[in-house]
Amino acid sequence: MTRNAIHVLLVEDDENHAELIRRSFEMRAGSMSLSVVRNLRDAREHLAGSTPNVALIDLLLPDGKGIELLPAEGEESKYPIVIMTSHGDEEVAVEAMKGGALNYVVKSGETMTNMPHIVEGAMREWGHVIERRRAEEALQASEEHFRSLIENALDIITVIDEQGTIHYASPSMERVLGYSPRDRVGTNMFGLLHPEDREIVISTFFEAFEQPGTTQFFESRYRHKDGSTRVLEAVASTHRQADGSRRGVINSRDVTERKHTEHEKQRLEEQLRYSQKWEIIGTLAGGIANEFNNMLTPILGFAHMALEEAPVGSKTRRGLEHIVTAADRSRDLAEQILAFSRQAEPQRKPIHLQEIVQEALKLLRPSFPANIEIRQHVDIDQDTVIADPDQMHQVLMNLCTNAHHAMPDGGTLDVHLDTVEVDADFEKTHIRPHEGTYVRLTVRDTGHGMDSETKERVLEPFFTTTGSGERSGLGLSVAHGIVVSHGGDLMVESEPEKGTTVHVYLPQAAQTFEQAAKAS
């Protein structure tokens, strides 16, 4: 027997049949070798010691049926098995093939003498079986590999049809959106979209389904199971199935935290620009006011000297009086600019803000028309702040005057005092105030209100919503400068035709003392 000869095991109890088959193999002595056993027991002993290339097994043996040598259920045969049967046993032989036999032959003189050719055919077919097994194993390994990648991926992998029905969702859906993939299969994916994003996303998908093989990139908001909103960045592609239907595969990544970080960065940059702008404006305004005061001093001095010499009732005296009046107004304007730029020296002490508000409103009432109703809600405890009373008076006068001009046809002016706690969440979205307890002064009018563009500029010095020359445009910016210099903040809320609300936050006196103690 040569080294590469095909080893054939024949399990046959009929001596005549076995001899006929053996003689047919003698013609192939160089390429095939034949081992003959008579029963199941000997066959098992032989197989325990060596594995044949092909096994020819008679269906009926003295100690059982040949099919008992087939692999157990769930196992694969290690070699091709051809079942030999007599006429009338074909159905049993077919069942044997279902149990792992490669083929079967009906014994006859012709088939037994032609057995070497049958073995060669079995070997060729077995080669195809081995190739198919290897391909299936490779495919299974590949599927398991990709299934492992998908099931452990951080991204959500979703497969949907043209109606948006989910056919598959990866396990990461539960981690990102809180939904069990098993519960979402069969439901519509678009139902999870934020209402404002739904139309554009559906439109994008329909466009992708119209062009199979294309890729679409988009970003949208999804509803988490707990009611929150997550932002997902997605890549979607469509493919045509063998049955002609189309499927969309979506790879979605949670970018909520990244978006939050970008938004926070943008907010901080805007705050920095805001602070720098006001610092530059304040420095410029303070320098101009100082120079302005230096020029006004000799003008007023010489005007007063000239007044003393001018005859009473003369045109010259009336002209000089106009000069003094204009110069006095200019000096008041310069003082407002200095207050805005924080270069004026305030006289700060503990004051009850309630008393300042009541006094200011008492003075304002006669100057307001009868069609403006003034309401005040200022009876509170713990309204003490460390502040300059004159500057606080000026802040309230400026705010109320602005409200007056915003209601030319009458309305309601509401002045309110309360105490509020500013927490970390509030501080995150505002430059000031910082965490702590504040006395809040609120001035609300029912006037024409402002659009967003006007509101953004309302704190700028010299910006006014009234006609040119009617007002200086410094009232609100001066009030803002005074409040900020006291460690507080001034915030404006307004919408067109819905009035304007101004909130002034001033640190409560106890908090101010505590901060001073920490600083010292």
C-alpha positions in Angstrom: 0.0 0.0 0.0 1.4 3.4 -1.0 1.6 6.2 1.5 -1.2 8.2 -0.2 -3.5 5.3 -0.8 -7.2 5.7 0.1 -8.0 3.6 3.1 -11.4 2.0 2.8 -13.2 0.3 5.7 -15.8 -2.3 4.6 -18.3 -3.5 7.3 -20.1 -6.5 5.7 -21.2 -9.8 7.2 -22.0 -11.6 4.0 -18.7 -13.4 2.9 -19.7 -13.6 -0.7 -20.5 -9.8 -0.9 -17.3 -9.0 0.9 -15.2 -11.2 -1.4 -16.7 -9.6 -4.5 -16.0 -6.1 -3.2 -12.5 -7.1 -2.1 -11.7 -8.4 -5.6 -12.9 -5.2 -7.2 -10.3 -3.3 -5.0 -7.5 -5.6 -6.0 -7.4 -3.8 -9.4 -6.6 -0.6 -7.4 -4.1 -2.1 -5.0 -1.7 0.8 -5.5 -4.2 3.6 -4.8 -6.7 2.0 -2.5 -6.5 -0.3 0.5 -9.4 -2.3 1.9 -10.0 -3.4 5.5 -12.9 -5.8 6.1 -14.8 -6.4 9.4 -17.9 -8.5 9.9 -19.9 -6.8 12.7 -20.5 -3.6 14.7 -18.1 -4.6 17.5 -15.2 -5.2 15.2 -16.0 -2.0 13.3 -15.9 0.0 16.5 -12.5 -1.5 17.5 -11.1 -0.7 14.1 -12.4 2.9 14.2 -11.0 3.4 17.6 -7.5 2.6 16.3 -7.6 4.4 12.9 -9.8 6.6 10.8 -10.6 5.5 7.3 -10.9 7.8 4.3 -14.2 6.1 3.4 -16.5 3.7 5.2 -18.8 1.3 3.3 -21.3 0.0 5.9 -24.0 -2.7 5.4 -27.3 -1.6 6.7 -28.1 -4.9 8.5 -25.4 -6.6 10.6 -25.5 -9.6 12.9 -25.2 -7.5 16.1 -27.2 -4.5 15.0 -27.8 -1.9 12.3 -25.0 -0.2 10.4 -26.6 3.2 11.1 -25.4 2.8 14.7 -21.9 3.7 13.4 -23.2 7.1 12.2 -22.1 10.2 14.3 -24.3 11.1 17.3 -26.9 13.8 16.9 -25.3 17.2 16.8 -21.9 15.8 15.7 -20.3 15.8 12.3 -18.8 12.8 10.6 -15.0 12.8 10.3 -15.1 10.7 7.1 -17.6 9.9 4.3 -20.0 7.0 5.0 -21.8 5.1 2.3 -24.6 2.9 3.4 -25.1 -0.4 1.5 -28.7 -1.7 1.5 -30.8 -4.4 -0.2 -33.8 -3.7 -2.3 -36.7 -2.5 -0.2 -34.5 -0.7 2.4 -34.1 2.5 0.5 -36.3 4.6 2.8 -34.2 3.5 5.8 -31.0 4.4 3.8 -32.4 7.9 3.1 -33.0 8.4 6.8 -29.4 7.3 7.3 -28.3 10.1 5.0 -30.2 12.5 7.1 -28.4 11.1 10.1 -24.9 11.8 8.6 -24.3 9.3 5.8 -22.9 10.8 2.6 -24.7 8.4 0.3 -26.3 5.0 -0.1 -26.1 2.3 -2.7 -28.4 -0.7 -3.4 -26.3 -3.9 -3.4 -26.1 -5.7 -6.7 -23.4 -7.5 -8.7 -22.8 -4.4 -10.7 -22.5 -1.9 -7.8 -20.2 -4.2 -5.8 -17.8 -4.7 -8.7 -18.0 -0.9 -9.4 -17.3 0.0 -5.7 -13.9 1.6 -6.3 -15.6 4.2 -8.6 -18.3 4.7 -5.9 -15.5 5.4 -3.4 -13.8 7.9 -5.8 -17.2 9.6 -6.2 -17.7 9.7 -2.4 -14.2 11.2 -2.0 -14.9 14.0 -4.5 -18.2 14.7 -2.9 -16.6 14.6 0.6 -14.1 17.2 -0.6 -17.0 19.5 -1.4 -18.6 18.8 2.0 -15.3 19.7 3.7 -15.0 23.0 1.7 -18.6 23.8 2.6 -18.0 23.1 6.2 -14.9 25.4 6.3 -16.8 28.1 4.5 -19.7 27.8 7.0 -17.3 27.8 9.9 -15.5 30.9 8.5 -18.8 32.6 8.0 -20.0 31.7 11.5 -16.7 32.9 13.0 -17.0 36.2 11.0 -20.6 36.6 12.1 -19.7 36.0 15.7 -16.8 38.5 15.4 -19.0 41.2 14.0 -21.8 40.3 16.4 -19.3 40.8 19.2 -18.2 44.1 17.8 -21.8 45.4 17.5 -22.9 44.1 20.8 -19.9 45.7 22.6 -19.9 48.9 20.5 -20.5 52.2 22.3 -22.5 53.4 19.2 -26.1 52.3 18.6 -26.5 50.1 15.5 -30.1 50.1 14.2 -31.6 48.5 11.1 -34.9 49.9 9.9 -37.2 49.5 6.9 -38.7 52.2 4.6 -41.5 52.9 7.2 -39.0 53.4 10.0 -39.8 50.1 11.7 -36.9 48.8 13.7 -35.8 45.3 12.7 -32.6 45.3 14.9 -31.2 47.4 17.6 -27.8 46.8 19.3 -27.5 46.5 23.1 -26.0 50.0 23.4 -29.5 51.4 22.8 -30.3 50.6 26.5 -27.1 52.3 27.7 -27.6 55.5 25.6 -31.4 55.9 25.5 -32.6 53.6 28.3 -34.7 51.4 26.1 -34.3 47.6 25.8 -33.5 46.7 22.2 -36.0 43.8 22.5 -38.8 46.2 23.4 -38.0 48.5 20.5 -37.8 45.9 17.7 -41.1 46.2 15.7 -41.7 49.8 16.8 -41.1 53.0 14.8 -37.8 54.6 15.3 -39.1 58.1 14.3 -41.3 58.0 17.4 -38.2 58.6 19.6 -37.2 61.7 17.7 -37.5 65.2 19.2 -40.7 66.8 17.6 -38.6 69.7 16.1 -36.2 67.2 14.4 -38.7 64.7 13.2 -39.6 66.2 9.8 -36.0 66.8 8.7 -34.8 63.4 9.7 -37.7 61.6 8.0 -37.0 63.6 4.9 -33.3 62.6 5.0 -34.2 58.9 5.3 -36.6 59.0 2.4 -33.9 60.6 0.3 -31.5 57.9 1.3 -34.0 55.1 0.5 -34.5 56.6 -2.9 -30.7 56.2 -3.6 -29.6 52.8 -2.2 -25.9 52.6 -1.5 -25.6 56.3 -0.6 -24.6 57.6 2.9 -26.3 60.3 4.9 -24.8 62.2 7.8 -27.1 64.0 10.3 -27.5 65.1 13.9 -30.7 64.9 15.8 -32.2 64.8 19.3 -33.8 61.7 20.8 -36.1 61.2 23.8 -34.5 59.2 26.6 -36.7 56.7 28.5 -36.3 59.0 31.6 -37.7 62.0 29.7 -34.4 63.7 29.1 -33.1 64.6 25.6 -29.9 63.1 24.1 -28.1 64.4 21.0 -27.0 61.7 18.6 -24.7 62.1 15.6 -25.5 59.5 13.0 -24.3 57.9 9.7 -27.0 56.2 7.7 -26.8 54.0 4.6 -29.4 52.0 2.7 -29.1 48.6 1.0 -31.3 46.5 -1.2 -32.2 43.1 0.1 -32.3 39.9 -2.0 -36.1 40.0 -2.1 -36.0 43.6 -3.5 -36.9 45.3 -0.2 -34.6 48.0 1.2 -33.1 48.4 4.7 -31.4 51.3 6.4 -28.5 50.8 8.7 -27.9 53.6 11.2 -24.7 54.1 13.3 -25.6 56.6 16.0 -23.1 58.1 18.5 -24.1 60.0 21.7 -22.6 63.5 21.5 -24.7 65.0 24.2 -21.8 65.7 26.6 -19.6 67.1 23.7 -22.4 69.4 22.7 -22.8 70.5 26.3 -19.1 71.2 26.6 -19.1 73.2 23.3 -22.1 75.2 24.5 -20.4 75.8 27.9 -17.2 76.9 26.1 -19.2 79.3 23.9 -21.0 80.7 26.9 -17.7 81.3 28.8 -16.2 82.9 25.7 -19.2 85.2 25.4 -19.0 86.1 29.1 -15.3 86.9 28.7 -16.0 89.1 25.7 -18.8 90.8 27.6 -16.6 91.5 30.6 -13.8 92.8 28.4 -16.2 95.0 26.5 -17.5 96.6 29.6 -14.1 97.0 31.1 -12.9 98.8 28.0 -16.0 101.0 27.8 -15.8 101.8 31.5 -12.1 102.8 31.2 -12.8 104.9 28.1 -15.9 106.6 29.7 -14.0 107.3 32.9 -11.2 109.0 31.0 -13.6 111.1 29.0 -15.6 112.1 32.0 -12.4 113.3 33.9 -11.3 115.3 30.9 -14.8 116.7 30.6 -14.8 117.8 34.2 -11.5 119.5 33.8 -12.9 121.5 30.9 -16.1 122.3 32.7 -14.4 123.7 35.8 -13.0 126.9 34.2 -16.2 127.3 32.1 -18.3 127.3 35.3 -15.8 129.4 37.2 -15.5 132.2 34.6 -19.3 132.1 33.9 -20.1 132.6 37.6 -17.5 135.5 37.8 -19.1 137.1 34.7 -22.6 136.7 36.2 -21.5 138.8 39.2 -20.6 141.7 36.9 -23.5 141.4 34.4 -26.4 143.7 35.0 -29.6 142.1 36.2 -32.1 141.6 33.4 -29.6 142.2 30.7 -29.3 139.9 27.6 -25.7 139.2 28.7 -26.8 137.9 32.1 -29.5 135.7 30.6 -26.9 134.3 28.2 -24.5 133.6 31.0 -27.3 131.9 33.1 -28.0 129.6 30.1 -24.3 128.8 30.0 -24.2 128.0 33.7 -27.4 125.8 33.4 -25.9 123.9 30.4 -22.6 123.5 32.3 -24.3 122.2 35.4 -26.2 119.6 33.3 -23.0 118.6 31.6 -21.3 118.2 35.1 -24.3 115.9 36.1 -23.8 113.9 33.0 -20.0 113.6 33.7 -20.9 112.3 37.2 -23.2 109.7 35.7 -20.4 108.6 33.4 -18.0 108.3 36.4 -20.6 106.3 38.2 -20.9 104.0 35.2 -17.2 103.6 34.9 -17.0 102.9 38.7 -14.5 105.7 39.2 -16.7 107.7 41.5 -16.2 107.1 45.2 -19.4 105.8 46.8 -20.2 106.2 50.5 -21.4 102.7 51.4 -23.0 101.7 54.6 -25.8 99.3 55.8 -29.1 100.5 54.5 -32.7 99.2 54.4 -33.5 99.0 50.7 -37.2 99.1 51.5 -36.8 102.6 52.8 -34.9 103.8 49.7 -37.7 102.3 47.5 -40.5 103.9 49.4 -38.8 107.3 49.4 -38.0 107.2 45.7 -41.6 106.2 44.8 -43.0 108.9 47.0 -40.9 111.5 45.0 -41.7 109.9 41.7 -45.5 109.8 42.1 -46.2 113.5 41.4 -44.2 113.4 38.2 -46.0 110.4 36.8 -49.2 110.9 34.8 -52.5 109.7 36.3 -52.9 106.9 33.7 -49.9 105.1 35.2 -50.6 103.0 38.2 -47.8 102.4 40.7 -47.9 99.2 42.7 -45.3 98.3 45.3 -44.7 95.1 47.2 -41.7 96.0 49.4 -42.6 94.9 52.9 -40.0 92.2 53.6 -37.6 91.3 56.4 -33.8 91.1 55.9 -33.7 93.8 53.2 -30.4 95.2 54.5 -27.6 95.7 52.0 -24.2 97.4 52.1 -24.6 100.3 49.6 -24.4 104.0 48.9 -27.9 105.3 49.5 -27.6 108.0 46.9 -26.6 105.5 44.3 -29.4 103.1 45.2 -31.8 106.0 44.9 -30.4 106.8 41.5 -30.7 103.2 40.3 -34.4 103.1 41.2 -35.1 106.6 39.8 -33.4 105.6 36.5 -35.4 102.3 36.3 -38.7 103.9 37.1 -38.1 106.7 34.6 -37.3 104.2 31.9 -40.6 102.4 32.7 -42.4 105.7 32.6 -41.1 106.4 29.1 -42.0 102.9 28.0 -45.7 103.5 28.8 -46.7 106.7 26.9 -50.3 105.6 26.8 -50.4 104.6 30.5 -50.1 101.2 32.2 -48.8 99.7 35.4 -45.5 100.0 37.2 -44.8 97.2 39.6 -42.0 97.5 42.1 -41.2 94.4 44.1 -38.6 93.4 46.8 -37.8 89.9 47.9 -34.8 87.7 48.9 -33.5 84.9 46.7 -30.9 82.2 47.0 -28.6 82.0 44.0 -27.4 78.4 43.5 -24.7 76.8 41.4 -27.1 76.1 38.5 -28.0 79.7 38.2 -24.4 80.8 38.5 -23.4 78.5 35.6 -25.6 80.5 33.1 -24.8 84.0 34.4 -21.7 86.1 34.8 -23.0 87.4 38.1 -24.2 87.0 40.8 -22.3 84.3 42.5 -23.8 81.7 44.9 -25.4 83.2 48.0 -28.4 85.2 49.4 -29.5 88.3 47.6 -32.0 91.1 48.0 -33.8 91.3 44.6 -35.4 94.5 43.4 -37.8 94.0 40.5 -39.2 96.8 38.4 -41.8 95.7 35.9 -43.8 97.8 33.4 -46.6 97.0 30.9 -45.1 99.0 28.1 -44.2 98.2 24.5 -41.3 95.9 25.4 -38.2 95.2 23.3 -37.1 92.7 20.7 -34.1 90.6 21.2 -31.8 92.8 19.2 -32.7 95.9 21.3 -32.5 94.0 24.5 -28.9 92.9 23.7 -27.9 96.6 23.4 -30.0 98.1 26.1 -27.1 98.2 28.7 -24.8 100.0 26.3 -24.0 103.6 27.2 -25.8 106.3 25.1 -28.1 103.7 23.6 -31.7 104.9 23.8 -35.0 103.7 22.4 -36.5 107.2 22.5 -36.0 109.9 19.8 -32.7 111.5 19.2 -32.0 114.3 21.8 -34.8 113.3 24.1 -32.6 111.3 26.6 -28.9 110.7 27.1 -29.2 106.9 27.0 -27.1 106.5 30.2 -29.9 105.7 32.7 -29.8 101.9 32.4 -26.1 101.6 31.8 -25.4 103.8 34.9 -27.7 101.7 37.0 -26.0 98.6 35.7 -22.6 100.0 36.6 -23.7 101.0 40.1 -25.2 97.5 40.8 -22.2 95.6 39.5 -19.8 97.8 41.6 -21.8 96.7 44.6 -21.1 93.0 43.8 -24.6 92.4 42.3 -26.1 92.3 38.8 -28.8 93.8 36.7 -30.8 91.6 34.3 -33.4 92.6 31.7 -36.3 90.5 30.5 -38.5 91.8 27.7 -40.6 90.8 24.7 -42.4 93.0 22.2 -45.8 94.1 23.4 -45.3 92.2 26.7 -43.5 94.9 28.8 -40.1 94.9 30.4 -38.9 93.5 33.7 -35.6 94.5 35.3 -34.1 92.5 38.2 -31.5 94.0 40.4 -29.5 91.6 42.6 -27.7 93.0 45.6 -25.8 90.9 48.2 -27.6 90.7 51.5 -25.7 92.5 54.3 -25.0 89.3 56.2 -23.5 87.7 53.1 -21.4 90.9 52.4 -20.0 90.8 55.9 -19.2 87.1 55.6 -17.4 87.7 52.3 -15.4 90.6 53.8 -14.4 88.4 56.8 -13.2 85.6 54.5 -11.2 88.1 52.4 -9.5 89.6 55.5 
